[in-house]
Amino acid sequence: DNAGNTIYKHKTEVKRQVMSKSVCETLAQVLEDGVSGNGGAKNAYVKGYKIAAKTGTAQIGINGASDHGAFVCFAPSDNPQIAIAVSGEKAAAKFASKVSGPSAVEEEMDNENDS
């Protein structure tokens, strides 16, 4: 809520493991490199934070007449505590990497600093 109180806490239930720990660690490192290196999610980089992210674009309509942008991330990449997903309907092709990624990370950083 607006006061920072938890209004719902989901109970975790592990049903099955779909990837090995090794594959998960490799995937997290690849997604982190996309932020800290020269990848598509580099605009989500925040010094001192290990963020793993992926951007994407879905072409909707005839010949991609309307693109939808998406950005997902989790942090810290080696011990995830938070996950963020942002999407933009009929957004410009660079929506995910230029707008949604940085704004999602910035918003979460502001929330973390407020608590």
N, C-alpha and C positions, 0 to 999 in steps of 0.2 A: 504494500500500500504506500501511500504518500509519506508515511512516517518511517518507512524502512522495515516494517514488520513483515515477517513471512506470513502469507495468507494461505499457502498450500505447499506441502512438501510431499513430493512423489516418493512412494516406497519402491526401492529398487529390487527387482527380482531377476536374477540371472537364469535364463532358460537354457542357453547353450553358448558355446564359444564358436564364433564363425571364422575367426582368424587367429593365428598363433600370435603369441606375444611378440615374437621377432618381426612378423609382418606388420603388426601395429606400430612398433617402434620405427621401422623403416618408413612406413607411410607418414607418420608424424614428422619425421625428419625431412622428408621430401616436401611436405606441405609447409614446414617451417622455412625451408630454403626459398620457397616461393614468396615469403614475406621478407626475410632478411637479406636475400640475394637480389637478383634482378628479374624476379618472376612477376607474374600478373597481379599478385597481391602485395607488391612492395609498398604501396601507399598505406598499408595497415601497420607498417613497422613502427614500433615504439621502443626506443632505447631502454634496455634493461628488462624487457619482457620477452618471453619465448612464446610467440604467437604462431600457430599453424593455421593456414587459411587456403581457401580455394574460391576462385571467381568463376562465373559461368554466364553464358548467354544462350537463351533458347529462342530460336526463330519461329515465330508464330505467323500463320497466314501464308499467302502465296508469295513465294520468293523472299521470305523473311521480311514481309512488309511491316511487321511489328515485332521488335525484339524485346524480350524480357531479360533483365539482368538479375544476377544473384551473387551473394557473397555469404560464405559460411566460415566460421573460425572457431577455434577452441584454444584455451590458454590456462595455465602454462602448458606448452606442448608436451612436456615430459611428465606432467602430473595434472591433467585437466581438472579445473574447478568450475569452469564456465564455458558455455557454448553460445554462439550468437549466429543467427541466420537473418539476412535481410534480402528482400526481393523488391524489384521495381518493375511494374507492368508498363509495357510500351516505353521502356527507357532507352536512352541512347546506348550504343554498343559498348561504351566505356563506363557505363553506370557502375558496374560492380567494382572495378578497380579504382576508379577516380572518386566516387561519391560514397557508395554504401559502405565499403570497407573502412575507410578512415572515419566516417561518422559513427559507425558502430563501435569501433575501438575507442574513439574519443569519448563517446557517451559512457561506456563502461568504465573508463579511466576516471571520469568525473564522479561516477557513482561510487567507485572504490575510494576515492579521496574524501568523499563526503562522510563515509562511515568510520 
